[in-house]
Amino acid sequence: METPQLPADWQELLGQEFQQPYFKKLTRFVAHEYAAHTCYPPKKDIFNAFSSCGANRVKVVLLGQDPYHGPGQANGLAFSVHPGMQHPPSLRNIFRELQQDLGTDYPASGDLGHWAQQGVLLLNATLSVRAQKAGSHQGQGWETFTDAVITQLSRHKKGLVFLLWGGQAKKKGRHIDEQRHTVLRAGHPSPLSANRGHWFGNAHFSKTNQILRDQGNKPIVW
Protein backbone atom coordinates (compact mmCIF):
# COMPACT_ATOMS: atom_id res chain seq x y z
CA MET A 1 0.00 0.00 0.00
CA GLU A 2 1.31 3.43 -0.94
CA THR A 3 0.82 6.60 1.07
CA PRO A 4 -2.80 7.54 0.29
CA GLN A 5 -3.48 10.44 -2.02
CA LEU A 6 -6.56 11.80 -0.30
CA PRO A 7 -8.58 14.86 -1.37
CA ALA A 8 -7.05 18.13 -0.16
CA ASP A 9 -9.49 18.69 2.72
CA TRP A 10 -8.76 15.24 4.15
CA GLN A 11 -5.04 15.70 3.53
CA GLU A 12 -5.15 18.85 5.62
CA LEU A 13 -6.85 17.00 8.51
CA LEU A 14 -4.94 13.73 8.34
CA GLY A 15 -1.69 14.37 6.50
CA GLN A 16 0.40 14.23 9.68
CA GLU A 17 -0.82 10.67 10.36
CA PHE A 18 0.87 9.35 7.23
CA GLN A 19 4.27 10.37 8.62
CA GLN A 20 3.81 8.50 11.89
CA PRO A 21 5.82 5.31 12.51
CA TYR A 22 2.64 3.26 13.13
CA PHE A 23 1.24 4.23 9.72
CA LYS A 24 4.46 3.36 7.90
CA LYS A 25 4.43 -0.04 9.62
CA LEU A 26 0.75 -0.45 8.68
CA THR A 27 1.57 0.40 5.06
CA ARG A 28 4.18 -2.37 4.93
CA PHE A 29 1.78 -4.87 6.54
CA VAL A 30 -1.04 -4.11 4.09
CA ALA A 31 1.29 -4.23 1.07
CA HIS A 32 2.55 -7.67 2.15
CA GLU A 33 -0.96 -8.98 2.83
CA TYR A 34 -2.28 -7.90 -0.57
CA ALA A 35 0.78 -9.40 -2.29
CA ALA A 36 0.60 -12.73 -0.44
CA HIS A 37 -3.17 -13.24 -0.03
CA THR A 38 -6.52 -12.27 -1.48
CA CYS A 39 -7.67 -9.22 0.48
CA TYR A 40 -10.65 -6.88 0.39
CA PRO A 41 -11.65 -4.31 -0.62
CA PRO A 42 -9.66 -3.96 -3.87
CA LYS A 43 -6.54 -1.93 -3.15
CA LYS A 44 -7.89 1.07 -5.09
CA ASP A 45 -10.96 1.17 -2.80
CA ILE A 46 -9.24 1.04 0.61
CA PHE A 47 -9.72 4.78 1.13
CA ASN A 48 -13.03 5.00 -0.74
CA ALA A 49 -14.82 6.40 2.34
CA PHE A 50 -12.67 9.53 2.07
CA SER A 51 -12.74 9.97 -1.70
CA SER A 52 -16.55 9.52 -1.70
CA CYS A 53 -17.25 12.05 1.07
CA GLY A 54 -15.06 15.14 1.43
CA ALA A 55 -14.08 16.26 4.92
CA ASN A 56 -15.78 19.61 4.39
CA ARG A 57 -19.05 17.89 3.48
CA VAL A 58 -19.29 15.41 6.38
CA LYS A 59 -22.58 15.71 8.29
CA VAL A 60 -22.94 12.15 9.59
CA VAL A 61 -20.32 9.58 10.59
CA LEU A 62 -21.45 5.95 10.46
CA LEU A 63 -18.92 3.56 12.01
CA GLY A 64 -18.53 -0.05 10.96
CA GLN A 65 -15.99 -2.67 11.97
CA ASP A 66 -14.30 -4.74 9.22
CA PRO A 67 -14.86 -4.70 5.47
CA TYR A 68 -16.88 -7.65 4.18
CA HIS A 69 -14.54 -10.60 3.60
CA GLY A 70 -16.47 -12.45 0.87
CA PRO A 71 -15.64 -12.25 -2.85
CA GLY A 72 -16.71 -9.05 -4.61
CA GLN A 73 -18.60 -7.57 -1.66
CA ALA A 74 -16.50 -4.82 -0.03
CA ASN A 75 -16.25 -1.49 -1.84
CA GLY A 76 -14.50 0.57 0.83
CA LEU A 77 -17.67 2.02 2.36
CA ALA A 78 -18.87 0.60 5.70
CA PHE A 79 -21.81 -1.82 5.30
CA SER A 80 -21.93 -1.16 1.53
CA VAL A 81 -21.56 -3.68 -1.31
CA HIS A 82 -21.09 -3.32 -5.05
CA PRO A 83 -24.28 -2.93 -7.12
CA GLY A 84 -25.79 -6.29 -8.05
CA MET A 85 -24.27 -8.09 -5.04
CA GLN A 86 -26.52 -10.03 -2.68
CA HIS A 87 -27.10 -8.04 0.49
CA PRO A 88 -25.21 -9.44 3.52
CA PRO A 89 -27.29 -10.06 6.67
CA SER A 90 -26.19 -6.84 8.45
CA LEU A 91 -27.12 -4.74 5.43
CA ARG A 92 -30.49 -6.48 5.13
CA ASN A 93 -31.22 -5.55 8.74
CA ILE A 94 -30.13 -1.95 8.12
CA PHE A 95 -32.54 -1.75 5.19
CA ARG A 96 -35.35 -3.36 7.20
CA GLU A 97 -34.91 -0.77 9.94
CA LEU A 98 -34.86 1.93 7.27
CA GLN A 99 -38.18 0.63 5.91
CA GLN A 100 -39.70 0.48 9.38
CA ASP A 101 -38.38 3.90 10.41
CA LEU A 102 -39.15 5.93 7.30
CA GLY A 103 -41.78 3.83 5.52
CA THR A 104 -39.61 3.57 2.40
CA ASP A 105 -39.31 0.66 -0.01
CA TYR A 106 -36.57 -1.91 0.54
CA PRO A 107 -33.60 -0.67 -1.59
CA ALA A 108 -32.70 -2.72 -4.66
CA SER A 109 -28.98 -1.90 -4.53
CA GLY A 110 -26.71 -2.43 -1.54
CA ASP A 111 -24.31 0.27 -2.75
CA LEU A 112 -24.43 3.10 -0.18
CA GLY A 113 -22.43 5.51 -2.32
CA HIS A 114 -25.43 7.85 -2.53
CA TRP A 115 -25.30 8.22 1.26
CA ALA A 116 -21.62 9.16 1.06
CA GLN A 117 -22.31 11.75 -1.64
CA GLN A 118 -24.75 13.48 0.73
CA GLY A 119 -22.22 13.78 3.56
CA VAL A 120 -22.33 10.40 5.33
CA LEU A 121 -18.80 9.18 6.10
CA LEU A 122 -19.08 5.38 5.98
CA LEU A 123 -16.00 4.52 8.01
CA ASN A 124 -14.86 1.06 9.08
CA ALA A 125 -12.57 0.79 12.11
CA THR A 126 -10.30 -1.45 10.01
CA LEU A 127 -10.00 -0.62 6.31
CA SER A 128 -8.83 -3.97 4.96
CA VAL A 129 -9.25 -7.70 5.62
CA ARG A 130 -7.96 -11.02 4.33
CA ALA A 131 -10.49 -13.06 2.33
CA GLN A 132 -12.74 -15.25 4.50
CA LYS A 133 -10.91 -14.21 7.70
CA ALA A 134 -12.93 -11.65 9.64
CA GLY A 135 -10.77 -9.48 11.88
CA SER A 136 -7.53 -10.58 10.22
CA HIS A 137 -6.20 -7.01 9.81
CA GLN A 138 -7.18 -5.81 13.26
CA GLY A 139 -4.46 -4.69 15.67
CA GLN A 140 -2.07 -3.62 12.90
CA GLY A 141 -2.60 0.14 13.09
CA TRP A 142 -5.87 0.76 11.29
CA GLU A 143 -7.67 1.41 14.58
CA THR A 144 -5.09 4.08 15.50
CA PHE A 145 -5.68 5.75 12.14
CA THR A 146 -9.47 5.68 12.34
CA ASP A 147 -9.32 6.94 15.96
CA ALA A 148 -7.37 9.90 14.57
CA VAL A 149 -10.03 10.47 11.89
CA ILE A 150 -12.75 10.66 14.54
CA THR A 151 -10.64 12.84 16.85
CA GLN A 152 -9.90 15.34 14.06
CA LEU A 153 -13.52 15.49 12.92
CA SER A 154 -14.68 15.95 16.51
CA ARG A 155 -12.17 18.72 17.07
CA HIS A 156 -12.52 20.65 13.80
CA LYS A 157 -16.22 20.21 12.97
CA LYS A 158 -19.38 21.07 14.86
CA GLY A 159 -22.84 19.50 14.93
CA LEU A 160 -21.98 16.12 13.39
CA VAL A 161 -24.18 13.09 14.03
CA PHE A 162 -22.19 9.97 14.94
CA LEU A 163 -23.95 6.62 14.53
CA LEU A 164 -22.27 4.00 16.72
CA TRP A 165 -23.67 0.55 15.98
CA GLY A 166 -22.29 -2.31 18.08
CA GLY A 167 -19.63 -2.68 20.74
CA GLN A 168 -16.60 -1.88 18.57
CA ALA A 169 -18.17 1.31 17.25
CA LYS A 170 -19.26 2.38 20.73
CA LYS A 171 -15.64 2.18 21.93
CA LYS A 172 -14.81 4.90 19.40
CA GLY A 173 -17.20 7.19 21.27
CA ARG A 174 -14.42 8.19 23.67
CA HIS A 175 -12.88 10.26 20.86
CA ILE A 176 -16.04 12.32 20.32
CA ASP A 177 -16.81 15.58 22.13
CA GLU A 178 -20.50 15.17 22.94
CA GLN A 179 -20.77 18.86 23.81
CA ARG A 180 -20.14 19.64 20.12
CA HIS A 181 -21.75 16.64 18.42
CA THR A 182 -24.67 14.22 18.73
CA VAL A 183 -23.94 10.51 19.31
CA LEU A 184 -26.63 7.90 18.61
CA ARG A 185 -25.89 4.38 19.85
CA ALA A 186 -27.51 1.03 19.02
CA GLY A 187 -26.65 -2.65 18.84
CA HIS A 188 -24.92 -3.99 15.75
CA PRO A 189 -27.25 -4.77 12.82
CA SER A 190 -25.86 -8.32 12.55
CA PRO A 191 -28.48 -11.06 13.04
CA LEU A 192 -26.95 -12.10 16.37
CA SER A 193 -27.45 -8.65 17.89
CA ALA A 194 -30.62 -7.75 15.99
CA ASN A 195 -32.40 -10.94 17.00
CA ARG A 196 -31.68 -10.18 20.66
CA GLY A 197 -33.59 -6.93 20.36
CA HIS A 198 -30.59 -4.58 20.24
CA TRP A 199 -31.10 -3.20 16.73
CA PHE A 200 -34.65 -2.89 15.40
CA GLY A 201 -36.62 0.17 16.44
CA ASN A 202 -33.63 2.48 17.00
CA ALA A 203 -35.07 4.99 14.46
CA HIS A 204 -31.60 6.40 13.80
CA PHE A 205 -32.46 7.44 10.25
CA SER A 206 -35.38 9.68 11.23
CA LYS A 207 -33.56 10.95 14.34
CA THR A 208 -30.50 11.89 12.27
CA ASN A 209 -32.62 13.79 9.76
CA GLN A 210 -34.46 15.66 12.51
CA ILE A 211 -31.15 16.71 14.07
CA LEU A 212 -29.90 17.91 10.67
CA ARG A 213 -33.12 19.84 10.04
CA ASP A 214 -32.92 21.45 13.50
CA GLN A 215 -29.43 22.67 12.57
CA GLY A 216 -30.70 24.08 9.27
CA ASN A 217 -28.99 21.33 7.29
CA LYS A 218 -30.41 19.28 4.46
CA PRO A 219 -31.62 15.84 5.64
CA ILE A 220 -30.15 12.68 4.12
CA VAL A 221 -32.17 10.91 1.44
CA TRP A 222 -31.59 7.43 2.81
C-alpha positions in Angstrom: 0.0 0.0 0.0 1.3 3.4 -0.9 0.8 6.6 1.1 -2.8 7.5 0.3 -3.5 10.4 -2.0 -6.6 11.8 -0.3 -8.6 14.9 -1.4 -7.0 18.1 -0.2 -9.5 18.7 2.7 -8.8 15.2 4.2 -5.0 15.7 3.5 -5.2 18.8 5.6 -6.9 17.0 8.5 -4.9 13.7 8.3 -1.7 14.4 6.5 0.4 14.2 9.7 -0.8 10.7 10.4 0.9 9.4 7.2 4.3 10.4 8.6 3.8 8.5 11.9 5.8 5.3 12.5 2.6 3.3 13.1 1.2 4.2 9.7 4.5 3.4 7.9 4.4 0.0 9.6 0.7 -0.5 8.7 1.6 0.4 5.1 4.2 -2.4 4.9 1.8 -4.9 6.5 -1.0 -4.1 4.1 1.3 -4.2 1.1 2.5 -7.7 2.2 -1.0 -9.0 2.8 -2.3 -7.9 -0.6 0.8 -9.4 -2.3 0.6 -12.7 -0.4 -3.2 -13.2 0.0 -6.5 -12.3 -1.5 -7.7 -9.2 0.5 -10.7 -6.9 0.4 -11.6 -4.3 -0.6 -9.7 -4.0 -3.9 -6.5 -1.9 -3.2 -7.9 1.1 -5.1 -11.0 1.2 -2.8 -9.2 1.0 0.6 -9.7 4.8 1.1 -13.0 5.0 -0.7 -14.8 6.4 2.3 -12.7 9.5 2.1 -12.7 10.0 -1.7 -16.5 9.5 -1.7 -17.2 12.1 1.1 -15.1 15.1 1.4 -14.1 16.3 4.9 -15.8 19.6 4.4 -19.1 17.9 3.5 -19.3 15.4 6.4 -22.6 15.7 8.3 -22.9 12.2 9.6 -20.3 9.6 10.6 -21.4 6.0 10.5 -18.9 3.6 12.0 -18.5 0.0 11.0 -16.0 -2.7 12.0 -14.3 -4.7 9.2 -14.9 -4.7 5.5 -16.9 -7.7 4.2 -14.5 -10.6 3.6 -16.5 -12.5 0.9 -15.6 -12.2 -2.9 -16.7 -9.1 -4.6 -18.6 -7.6 -1.7 -16.5 -4.8 0.0 -16.3 -1.5 -1.8 -14.5 0.6 0.8 -17.7 2.0 2.4 -18.9 0.6 5.7 -21.8 -1.8 5.3 -21.9 -1.2 1.5 -21.6 -3.7 -1.3 -21.1 -3.3 -5.0 -24.3 -2.9 -7.1 -25.8 -6.3 -8.0 -24.3 -8.1 -5.0 -26.5 -10.0 -2.7 -27.1 -8.0 0.5 -25.2 -9.4 3.5 -27.3 -10.1 6.7 -26.2 -6.8 8.4 -27.1 -4.7 5.4 -30.5 -6.5 5.1 -31.2 -5.6 8.7 -30.1 -2.0 8.1 -32.5 -1.8 5.2 -35.3 -3.4 7.2 -34.9 -0.8 9.9 -34.9 1.9 7.3 -38.2 0.6 5.9 -39.7 0.5 9.4 -38.4 3.9 10.4 -39.2 5.9 7.3 -41.8 3.8 5.5 -39.6 3.6 2.4 -39.3 0.7 0.0 -36.6 -1.9 0.5 -33.6 -0.7 -1.6 -32.7 -2.7 -4.7 -29.0 -1.9 -4.5 -26.7 -2.4 -1.5 -24.3 0.3 -2.7 -24.4 3.1 -0.2 -22.4 5.5 -2.3 -25.4 7.9 -2.5 -25.3 8.2 1.3 -21.6 9.2 1.1 -22.3 11.7 -1.6 -24.7 13.5 0.7 -22.2 13.8 3.6 -22.3 10.4 5.3 -18.8 9.2 6.1 -19.1 5.4 6.0 -16.0 4.5 8.0 -14.9 1.1 9.1 -12.6 0.8 12.1 -10.3 -1.4 10.0 -10.0 -0.6 6.3 -8.8 -4.0 5.0 -9.2 -7.7 5.6 -8.0 -11.0 4.3 -10.5 -13.1 2.3 -12.7 -15.2 4.5 -10.9 -14.2 7.7 -12.9 -11.6 9.6 -10.8 -9.5 11.9 -7.5 -10.6 10.2 -6.2 -7.0 9.8 -7.2 -5.8 13.3 -4.5 -4.7 15.7 -2.1 -3.6 12.9 -2.6 0.1 13.1 -5.9 0.8 11.3 -7.7 1.4 14.6 -5.1 4.1 15.5 -5.7 5.8 12.1 -9.5 5.7 12.3 -9.3 6.9 16.0 -7.4 9.9 14.6 -10.0 10.5 11.9 -12.7 10.7 14.5 -10.6 12.8 16.8 -9.9 15.3 14.1 -13.5 15.5 12.9 -14.7 15.9 16.5 -12.2 18.7 17.1 -12.5 20.6 13.8 -16.2 20.2 13.0 -19.4 21.1 14.9 -22.8 19.5 14.9 -22.0 16.1 13.4 -24.2 13.1 14.0 -22.2 10.0 14.9 -23.9 6.6 14.5 -22.3 4.0 16.7 -23.7 0.5 16.0 -22.3 -2.3 18.1 -19.6 -2.7 20.7 -16.6 -1.9 18.6 -18.2 1.3 17.3 -19.3 2.4 20.7 -15.6 2.2 21.9 -14.8 4.9 19.4 -17.2 7.2 21.3 -14.4 8.2 23.7 -12.9 10.3 20.9 -16.0 12.3 20.3 -16.8 15.6 22.1 -20.5 15.2 22.9 -20.8 18.9 23.8 -20.1 19.6 20.1 -21.8 16.6 18.4 -24.7 14.2 18.7 -23.9 10.5 19.3 -26.6 7.9 18.6 -25.9 4.4 19.9 -27.5 1.0 19.0 -26.7 -2.6 18.8 -24.9 -4.0 15.8 -27.3 -4.8 12.8 -25.9 -8.3 12.6 -28.5 -11.1 13.0 -26.9 -12.1 16.4 -27.4 -8.6 17.9 -30.6 -7.7 16.0 -32.4 -10.9 17.0 -31.7 -10.2 20.7 -33.6 -6.9 20.4 -30.6 -4.6 20.2 -31.1 -3.2 16.7 -34.6 -2.9 15.4 -36.6 0.2 16.4 -33.6 2.5 17.0 -35.1 5.0 14.5 -31.6 6.4 13.8 -32.5 7.4 10.3 -35.4 9.7 11.2 -33.6 10.9 14.3 -30.5 11.9 12.3 -32.6 13.8 9.8 -34.5 15.7 12.5 -31.1 16.7 14.1 -29.9 17.9 10.7 -33.1 19.8 10.0 -32.9 21.4 13.5 -29.4 22.7 12.6 -30.7 24.1 9.3 -29.0 21.3 7.3 -30.4 19.3 4.5 -31.6 15.8 5.6 -30.2 12.7 4.1 -32.2 10.9 1.4 -31.6 7.4 2.8 
